[in-house]
Amino acid sequence: MRSTIFWFRNDLRLHDQRALQQAVQHAQAHDQALVLVYVHEPVQDEPTAWGFRRMGVHRRRFVADTLQDLQTSLKALGQRLVLLHGSVADVLPACARSVQADTVFCEDIAAPEEEAQVQAMIGAGLTVKTLWQSSLIEPDALPFAAEDMPQVFTVFRQRIESAGLQPLAPLPAPTQLPAPPNDPLTPLPGWSDNAFTLLQAPEGEAHARSNFPYTQAACRGGEASALAHLQSYLTPPWPDRYKQTRNALQGQHSSSHWSPWLATGAVSARRIWADLDAYEQTHGSNDGTYWLWFELLWRDNFRMLHRQHGPQLYAARGLSRLPQPSHFPKDFQRWCSGQTGEPIVDAGMRELAATGFTSNRMRQIVASFLVHDLSCDWRAGAAWFESQLVDFDVCSNQGNWLYVSGRGTDPRVGRRFNPTKQTQDHDAQGRYRQVWLA
């Protein structure tokens, strides 16, 4: 019996899965089995050009928990997740040969490495059907062509809002799926039956002082925790307070903390918006609920910039005409380990290394310090965040570092955050520094 393959990428969920829906329809139309695959590439385990592992322990654990949750959901539908370790260009064509498949369905991701993966599969003779499904607003619905996209976020947001654009309604999770092949899949190259083994993920508990304790049930990776947290946060008064509390350096309710589940695709932006809209219908809208929409649009903006500019966003100069960035490895190492001598920066970097998480405000403070005070390469900082953050998202991470360094689309040449002022504004009592510098 022939098969259709669906490849899970950064969309590790069952709800709002239009790409999976296409794969299901293809399998049903052609009377084929459905093979559901996740691939962990060896490059994630290798040192970067900056000298550290690309995927750190925090994200490994969170992704492993996410995959375990997805596996549980699939088993309830009579399916299974095939976990593969190896280059996508090698293991997916091998998988296709093994299950007699010639078509792979997957999410479309507009980042250079992710696009290269798709091209490699096409080069191996597979038909690859990609579908964009990670943004709030569909690219084709935007009130401007891709080449005419506003380069400043404020204009981007205003154009969307004046056009009255609304996200598509999220799809419900499927209640049934085509069956997997009858033949066992264990002989596949790189096959694993355990997500923790596949990712070499650590056991143990999250840091006791973490703002996002990802091994505790309420913050664990996976769709079930994501949807439970969404409902928990969308309870008065938390959304109403968001604008006032979003810059706090500590506190599990100071921010929405949706980003880890958005980054793994355990919850979709459209599902968040639908539930947020329902909250507003019941409790009313205000600055807090609007600002949650505002932040989701920032996320969309970074995705659309990737569709427009692609690999140029990864160049040393970014989109700017600034000179090549300088770099000082010893200063960079001091920054990574929280040993710069600037207390607010060191506290933030120690929190990041210990927990895999830190607030958005702190990310801006430490990024600015690396680029503007230590004169180090912004790409090194972006790579360190990729390694450390439990909520690493390729588009948002790259976009934010370009923004701070002045090498993105913002007309200002960089965003320097004065550490003394930031300390006075956000940690005047010294409580945050006391926690992480003790």
N, C-alpha and C positions, 0 to 999 in steps of 0.2 A: 504493500500500500504506500502511495506517495504521501508527502507531508508538506505543510506550510510552516515556516519558521517565523516566530515573533521574537525579536531581540529587545529585551528590556535594557534601557540605557540609564538616563536620569529621570525615569518615570516609573518608579518602583511602587506602583499602586494598581488597583483594579477600577476604581471610580474614575470618571472623566478620561477614559482611555480610547480616544477615537482611532489611534493607530492600531491598537489591539482589536478594536471592533472591525477595522478593515481586514485584518488578518483572519479573524473568525469568519467573516463573510466570504473571503476567498477560499478558506478551507471547506466551508459548507458547500459553496458553489461547485467546487471541483471534487467533492467527496474525498477529502484528504484528512489525515491526522494533523493535529496541531502540536508543534514543538515549541516550548517556551524556554528561552535561553538567556542567561546572564554571563558576561565575559569579564574576568578580571585580568587585565594586561600586566605582563611582567615589568613594564616600564614604571608602574606604580611602586614597585619594590626596589627600584634602583636609585642610586644617588643622582641628584640633579647636578647641573653645572655649578651650583653654588655650594655643593658638598654635603647635602643632607637628603634623606629619603623623601621621596615625593609625597607619599601618603603616610602620614603619621599615625600613631596608635589611637588617637581619639576618633578620627574619622573611620578608621578600620573597624573599630568596635561598633560605631553607630551604623555604618553600612551593613555590617554583618547582621546586626539585629533587624535591620530593615529587610534584608533578604530572608531571614528566618520567618519574619511575620508574613511576607509575601508567600513563602512556601506553605505556611499553614493555611492561608486563604485559598491557595490553589488546590491544596489537597481536599479541602471541603467541597470543591467543584469537580473532583475526580481528575485533577491535573497535577502536574509537578513542574518544578523549576529545575532546568538542567544548568548546573554551575560548571563553567569551563575556565581554565587558567591557560593563558597563552595569547599570542598576538591575534587580534580579530581577523587579520588577513590570512592566518593559518587555521585557526580552530573553527571558525564559522563555515568556511568552504568544506572542511573535513566533516563537520557535523551534517552539512547539507548532503554530502555524498552518502553518509551513513544512513540517513533517514529518507533518502530519495526526494530531496526538495530542490527546487530551482528558484524559489522566490522567498525573500526575506522582507518582512515588514518591521519598521522601527520608527522611533521618534527622530525628527529632523533637528539637529543641533548646529547652529551657525558659528562654530569655532573651528580653527584650522585643523587640529588633530582629529576632531570628531568627523569632519568632512573627509579627511584623508582615509579614515577607516571605511567609510562608505565607498569611496573610489576604489579602494583595494579589493573590496568584495565584488564590485562590478568588474574589475580587472580579472578576477578569478572566475568569471563567467556566470555570476549570480545576477538575478533580477532583484534590485533593491527598491522597495517602495517606502519612501520617507514621508512623514507627515508632521508638520509643525503643530505642537500642542503645549508649549511651555509658557506661553504668555497670556496675559489677561485679555488683550485685544488682538484679534487676528490681523496679521500683516496686511492681508488683502482688504481689510475693512478700514485701514487708516485713511485719513482725508488728504493724503499726499502720496506721491510715488516714492519708492525707496530712494531713488537718486535725489529727490527733493526733500528728504526728511530734514526737519529743523535740527540744527546742530546744538542748540541750547535747550536744556530740559524744560525751562519755563515755557518756551514757545511750543515745544512738543506737547506738553500737558494742556496748554490753552487751546491748541488746535483740536485736540481730542475732545476736550470738554465742550467747546463751542459747537462741535459737530454732534453732540449728544450721543456719542458712541457708548454702547453697553456691551459687556462681555457676553459671549454665548452662554447659554444655560449649561451647567456641567452635566455630563452623562452619568447615570447611575452605574454602579458596578454590575457586571453581568451575573446572571443567576445560573447560567450554564455555559459550558465551553465544549468544543469538540474534544474528543479523547486524544490522548497521546498515542504514539505508535505502540503496537503490541510487543515489538521486539525490545529487549532491554538496551539502554543507551550507555551502560557503564564502560564499554570498550573505547569510547570516544577519547581522543587525545586531550589531556588536561582536565579530564572529568573529576569532579569532587562531589561528595554527597553532603557536605557540610560547609556552610558559609564561613564559619569561624576558621576552619582549616584552609579554605580557599584564600581567604584574605590574611591569614596568619594573625587573626585578631586576638587581642589580649582578653583574658578574663579579669575579674576583679570589679571593684566599685569605682564610681566616679568620685572626684575630689569632693570632700565634705563641704567645702565653701563655694562650690561652683554655682554660678547663676543659671547653669543649664546642666543639672546632674543626669547625664544621658544614660546611666545604667539603672536609674530608678524608674519604676513603672510609668509615671506620668510623663517622663521625658525620653522614653526608650524609642529607638528607631522603629519605623514601620507605620503603615496606614492606620492601624487600630489606635495607636497612641496619638497620631496626628489628628484624627477626627475627634477623639476624646478631648484633646487639648484645645482644639478649635472651639468646641462647645463650652468648655470650661472658661476660656478667655472671653468669649462673647456673652458675658454675664455682667450686668451692672455691678460695680461702676467702671470696670477696667477699660472697655473701649472708649468711654467718655473722657477718661483721664489721659488717654494715650499721648496727646500732643504735649501735655504738661510734664509727663513722666518719662518721655522717650529718651531723654539725654542723661538719665540717671545712670551711674556707673554700677550700681548694685540693685538687686531686687528682682525676684522672679515674676512679679506682676508689673514692673516698671515698663516693660516692652511686651510686644505680642509673642515674641520668641517663636514665630512661625518659620523663621529662616532655615533651621536644620531640616525640617520636613519638606519645605519647598525645594531645598537643594538636592535632596534625594528623590524628589518627585513623589513622596509618600502622600502629599496632598497637592492638589492643583490650585493655581491662582484663581481659576474660575470658581472652584468650589468655595474658596475663602470668600470671594466677592459675593457669591450667592447667599452665604450664611450671614455675611456682614450686612447685606442689603435687607435680609429678613430681620436682623436685629434693629436696623434703623426703622423699618416699618412698624415694629412693635414699641421701641423705646425712644424713637426720634433720632434725628441726625444732629451732629454738632461738630465742633472743631476736631474733637478726638476721632470720631468715626471718619470724617473727611480725610484726616491725615493718614489713616490706614490705607485708604484708597490712593492717596498721594504717594505713599511709599511703594505700593504695588506698581504704580505707573513708573517710578524710578527703575524698578526691576525690568519692566517692559522696555524702557528707554535703552538700557544697556544691551538688551537682546536685539533690538532693532539696529543699534549701532554696529553690532557684530554682523548682521545681515548686510549692512551697507559698506562697512570698511574691511571686514575680514582680517586677514593676516597683518594688515598695517597696524592694527591695535597691539600687536606683539613685537613690533620693531622698537629698537632702542629709543628712537625719537618719537615714537607713537605717531600722532597726527600733526605734530608740531614741527617747527623749524629750529627748535632749540638744539644746541650742540649735544653730542653724545654724552650721556650721563657719566659722571665720575664714579669711582667706587673705591672704598677703603675696607678691605676684608676684616681687619682687626676691629674697626668701629662697628662694622656690620655684626660681627660675632658678639660684641658687647651688647648691641641692641637685642639680638636674639635671646641672649641669656639674662636680660634685664640688669645689666651692669653698666649703664651709661653714666650714672651719677645724677641723672634727672629723676627725682623720686616718682613723679606721676607716670612717667614713661616706663620706668623700671617696674612699677607695680602692675601696669597693664601688660607688659611683656611676660612677667612671671605668672600672672593669671592665665594668659593665653597658653603658655607652655604646660601649666599644671592641669588645665581643665579643657582645652580645646575650644574655649569660648571667651569672648569679652564683648562689651557693649559696642554699639555702632559709634558712639561718641569717642570711646577709647581707641577704636580702630583708626579713626581720623587723627587723633592726637599722636599716636605712635608712628603712623605712616608719615605724617608731616615731619616729625622729628627726624626720622631716618633720611628723608629726601632733602629737607631744607636746613636742618641743623647739623647733621652728620655728612651731608653731601654724598650719600651712597646711591647706588643704582636702584631705581624704583622696581626694576624687574626682580631683583633679589628679594625685596620685601614682598612682592606679589607671590613669589615662589615659597617664601616662608609661611605666609598665610595659607597657601594651598596645602602645605604639609601639615599645618597645625590645626586649622579650623574644622570643627565638626560640621559646620554649615558652609563649607567651601562650595561656591558656585562660580564656574569659569567666567561667565559673562559679567556678573556683578563684581567679582574680584578684580578682573582686569579693568573694568570701567571705573571703579572707585580709585584704583591706584593711578590710572591715567589722570583722573580728575584732580587728585591731590598734588600730583607732580607737575601739573600744567601741560601735559602732553596729550590731552584728550581734546574734546570739542569746546570746553568752556573758554570764553574769550580772555579770562584772567590767566596770567602766567603763574599758575600754582596757587595752592591754598595752604599757607603757613598758619598753623595753629600755635599761638604763643603759649608755651607750657605753663608759665607763671599765671597768665590770665585763665587758662583752662582749669588749673588747680583751684584758683579762687572761685571760679564759677561753679565747678562741679564737685569739688572735694574740700570745701573751705574748712570743715571740721576735722579733716584728715582721717576719716573712718575707713575709706577705701584703701589708702596707703597703709594704714595700720594693719589691715587684714593681709595684704600681700607683701609687705616689706618686713613683717615681724620675723 
